């Protein structure tokens, strides 16, 4: 029997993507870093409380929400 307890599954528009715990942490770091650079490039101030630590899924949702705010403000 295979132990899949260390995997996360994310539903997408065309199916499901499965990430290991290590990969989702890497993805969160990449999304966080991109969000910070994207905000800086667009002179968008991110509040101090928006930079706190998040678990993987909440963090991804949070940083994508910030990116959406940047697009709406700067579009």
N, CA, C and O of each residue as an XYZ file, in Angstrom:
300
protein
N       0.839     -1.173      0.000
C       0.000      0.000      0.000
C       0.888      1.241      0.000
O       1.883      1.286      0.724
N       0.544      2.245     -0.800
C       1.318      3.472     -0.928
C       0.757      4.515      0.024
O      -0.456      4.714      0.093
N       1.651      5.187      0.766
C       1.241      6.254      1.688
C       1.221      7.580      0.943
O       2.275      8.103      0.581
N       0.037      8.125      0.712
C      -0.117      9.404      0.019
C      -0.453     10.543      0.973
O      -0.908     11.596      0.526
N      -0.243     10.363      2.267
C      -0.626     11.380      3.240
C       0.214     12.645      3.130
O      -0.158     13.687      3.671
N       1.335     12.562      2.440
C       2.222     13.720      2.288
C       1.943     14.498      1.004
O       2.723     15.379      0.645
N       0.854     14.195      0.309
C       0.521     14.847     -0.952
C      -0.672     15.772     -0.797
O      -1.584     15.498     -0.017
N      -0.660     16.873     -1.545
C      -1.790     17.792     -1.636
C      -2.360     17.671     -3.034
O      -1.604     17.559     -3.999
N      -3.665     17.690     -3.164
C      -4.289     17.711     -4.473
C      -5.021     19.031     -4.640
O      -5.713     19.494     -3.733
N      -4.859     19.628     -5.809
C      -5.486     20.904     -6.111
C      -6.354     20.696     -7.344
O      -5.877     20.203     -8.366
N      -7.622     21.069     -7.249
C      -8.520     20.959     -8.392
C      -8.262     22.117     -9.342
O      -8.173     23.269     -8.917
N      -8.144     21.810    -10.627
C      -7.929     22.812    -11.660
C      -9.076     22.740    -12.649
O      -9.913     21.840    -12.587
N      -9.105     23.686    -13.551
C     -10.167     23.707    -14.547
C     -10.152     22.470    -15.434
O     -11.184     22.096    -15.992
N      -9.002     21.836    -15.570
C      -8.946     20.663    -16.452
C      -8.511     19.393    -15.732
O      -8.025     18.458    -16.367
N      -8.680     19.349    -14.419
C      -8.330     18.136    -13.698
C      -7.766     18.441    -12.323
O      -8.051     19.488    -11.742
N      -6.974     17.531    -11.814
C      -6.381     17.651    -10.487
C      -4.870     17.597    -10.607
O      -4.323     16.778    -11.345
N      -4.196     18.479     -9.872
C      -2.737     18.457     -9.804
C      -2.370     18.031     -8.395
O      -2.936     18.531     -7.423
N      -1.424     17.111     -8.282
C      -0.996     16.625     -6.980
C       0.432     17.094     -6.716
O       1.318     16.927     -7.554
N       0.641     17.687     -5.535
C       1.943     18.193     -5.123
C       2.396     17.457     -3.874
O       1.577     17.089     -3.031
N       3.688     17.246     -3.755
C       4.231     16.764     -2.488
C       4.333     17.961     -1.541
O       4.259     19.107     -1.984
N       4.500     17.708     -0.264
C       4.634     18.774      0.720
C       5.819     19.663      0.357
O       5.727     20.887      0.453
N       6.922     19.064     -0.056
C       8.105     19.838     -0.416
C       7.829     20.737     -1.618
O       8.228     21.901     -1.629
N       7.150     20.203     -2.624
C       6.876     20.984     -3.824
C       5.902     22.118     -3.565
O       6.059     23.199     -4.133
N       4.909     21.904     -2.732
C       3.953     22.980     -2.470
C       4.621     24.089     -1.662
O       4.268     25.257     -1.825
N       5.569     23.755     -0.803
C       6.317     24.777     -0.070
C       7.180     25.595     -1.030
O       7.287     26.813     -0.888
N       7.793     24.927     -2.001
C       8.582     25.627     -3.014
C       7.683     26.538     -3.840
O       8.029     27.690     -4.102
N       6.531     26.022     -4.247
C       5.577     26.813     -5.020
C       5.138     28.040     -4.239
O       5.082     29.135     -4.798
N       4.826     27.883     -2.961
C       4.408     29.017     -2.137
C       5.517     30.070     -2.088
O       5.238     31.263     -2.202
N       6.760     29.645     -1.920
C       7.869     30.590     -1.903
C       8.001     31.345     -3.211
O       8.261     32.548     -3.215
N       7.824     30.642     -4.321
C       7.911     31.286     -5.633
C       6.779     32.286     -5.830
O       7.008     33.386     -6.333
N       5.562     31.920     -5.441
C       4.410     32.820     -5.585
C       4.589     34.034     -4.667
O       4.307     35.160     -5.075
N       5.053     33.819     -3.438
C       5.294     34.925     -2.503
C       6.344     35.884     -3.074
O       6.133     37.097     -3.086
N       7.462     35.349     -3.542
C       8.527     36.193     -4.094
C       8.047     36.971     -5.314
O       8.331     38.162     -5.447
N       7.320     36.300     -6.204
C       6.790     36.976     -7.386
C       5.830     38.084     -6.980
O       5.861     39.173     -7.553
N       4.979     37.815     -5.999
C       4.010     38.816     -5.551
C       4.724     40.055     -5.035
O       4.319     41.174     -5.351
N       5.780     39.878     -4.247
C       6.526     41.012     -3.708
C       7.177     41.821     -4.836
O       7.134     43.051     -4.819
N       7.774     41.141     -5.806
C       8.402     41.835     -6.933
C       7.362     42.525     -7.810
O       7.586     43.634     -8.295
N       6.235     41.868     -8.008
C       5.137     42.429     -8.798
C       4.605     43.693     -8.129
O       4.350     44.693     -8.800
N       4.438     43.648     -6.820
C       3.965     44.820     -6.075
C       4.972     45.963     -6.189
O       4.594     47.106     -6.443
N       6.237     45.654     -6.004
C       7.281     46.685     -6.080
C       7.328     47.316     -7.476
O       7.440     48.536     -7.598
N       7.244     46.508     -8.508
C       7.294     47.007     -9.880
C       6.121     47.917    -10.214
O       6.208     48.758    -11.109
N       5.016     47.739     -9.481
C       3.808     48.530     -9.734
C       3.543     49.553     -8.643
O       2.441     50.094     -8.554
N       4.548     49.824     -7.810
C       4.420     50.792     -6.706
C       3.188     50.517     -5.854
O       2.472     51.437     -5.459
N       2.956     49.249     -5.581
C       1.816     48.816     -4.773
C       2.336     48.460     -3.389
O       3.199     47.594     -3.242
N       1.806     49.133     -2.378
C       2.272     48.890     -1.014
C       1.517     47.723     -0.395
O       0.288     47.722     -0.323
N       2.273     46.736      0.047
C       1.689     45.586      0.738
C       1.776     45.854      2.235
O       2.837     46.200      2.753
N       0.662     45.693      2.917
C       0.604     45.954      4.353
C       1.430     44.926      5.123
O       1.572     43.780      4.694
N       1.968     45.347      6.256
C       2.817     44.483      7.085
C       2.105     43.183      7.468
O       2.722     42.118      7.467
N       0.814     43.263      7.796
C       0.086     42.053      8.198
C      -0.133     41.088      7.030
O      -0.455     39.919      7.245
N       0.038     41.569      5.802
C      -0.115     40.706      4.632
C       1.134     39.890      4.327
O       1.120     39.052      3.426
N       2.217     40.127      5.071
C       3.480     39.442      4.814
C       3.727     38.315      5.819
O       4.750     37.635      5.745
N       2.808     38.114      6.747
C       3.010     37.088      7.774
C       3.058     35.688      7.167
O       2.763     35.500      5.987
N       3.432     34.717      7.984
C       3.536     33.329      7.532
C       2.137     32.713      7.395
O       1.246     32.964      8.206
N       1.977     31.911      6.360
C       0.721     31.211      6.094
C       1.031     29.742      5.854
O       2.143     29.384      5.465
N       0.025     28.890      6.093
C       0.218     27.513      5.658
C       0.103     27.500      4.133
O      -0.257     28.513      3.534
N       0.397     26.399      3.522
C       0.553     26.347      2.081
C      -0.676     26.801      1.298
O      -0.576     27.693      0.455
N      -1.813     26.209      1.563
C      -3.008     26.526      0.775
C      -3.482     27.946      1.061
O      -3.777     28.689      0.125
N      -3.562     28.341      2.329
C      -3.968     29.706      2.665
C      -2.997     30.719      2.083
O      -3.412     31.781      1.619
N      -1.709     30.399      2.103
C      -0.702     31.299      1.558
C      -0.867     31.501      0.063
O      -0.807     32.631     -0.423
N      -1.075     30.420     -0.667
C      -1.286     30.538     -2.110
C      -2.506     31.398     -2.410
O      -2.454     32.279     -3.268
N      -3.592     31.143     -1.711
C      -4.809     31.929     -1.929
C      -4.571     33.397     -1.576
O      -5.034     34.292     -2.283
N      -3.856     33.637     -0.495
C      -3.604     35.004     -0.037
C      -2.761     35.777     -1.058
O      -3.116     36.894     -1.435
N      -1.663     35.196     -1.500
C      -0.795     35.907     -2.434
C      -1.449     36.090     -3.797
O      -1.205     37.101     -4.456
N      -2.262     35.154     -4.235
C      -2.998     35.332     -5.485
C      -4.029     36.448     -5.345
O      -4.282     37.178     -6.303
N      -4.622     36.587     -4.168
C      -5.566     37.676     -3.914
C      -4.852     39.027     -3.997
O      -5.394     39.979     -4.559
N      -3.643     39.115     -3.441
C      -2.867     40.353     -3.531
C      -2.545     40.665     -4.994
O      -2.642     41.815     -5.422
N      -2.161     39.636     -5.762
C      -1.873     39.857     -7.179
C      -3.098     40.397     -7.907
O      -2.985     41.276     -8.761
N      -4.251     39.874     -7.570
C      -5.497     40.362     -8.185
C      -5.719     41.829     -7.834
O      -6.123     42.613     -8.692
N      -5.459     42.212     -6.579
C      -5.605     43.608     -6.164
C      -4.652     44.514     -6.956
O      -5.023     45.621     -7.346
N      -3.432     44.040     -7.189
C      -2.457     44.820     -7.958
C      -2.957     45.007     -9.380
O      -2.906     46.117     -9.909
N      -3.439     43.945    -10.007
C      -3.974     44.047    -11.358
C      -5.129     45.050    -11.417
O      -5.195     45.877    -12.327
N      -6.031     44.973    -10.448
C      -7.195     45.869    -10.442
C      -6.777     47.330    -10.268
O      -7.350     48.217    -10.901
N      -5.784     47.585     -9.413
C      -5.336     48.951     -9.162
C      -4.542     49.501    -10.339
O      -4.663     50.679    -10.673
N      -3.755     48.681    -10.950
C      -2.795     49.158    -11.955
C      -3.265     48.954    -13.402
O      -2.576     49.352    -14.341
N      -4.408     48.351    -13.575
C      -4.880     48.081    -14.946
C      -5.432     49.331    -15.608
O      -5.869     49.279    -16.758
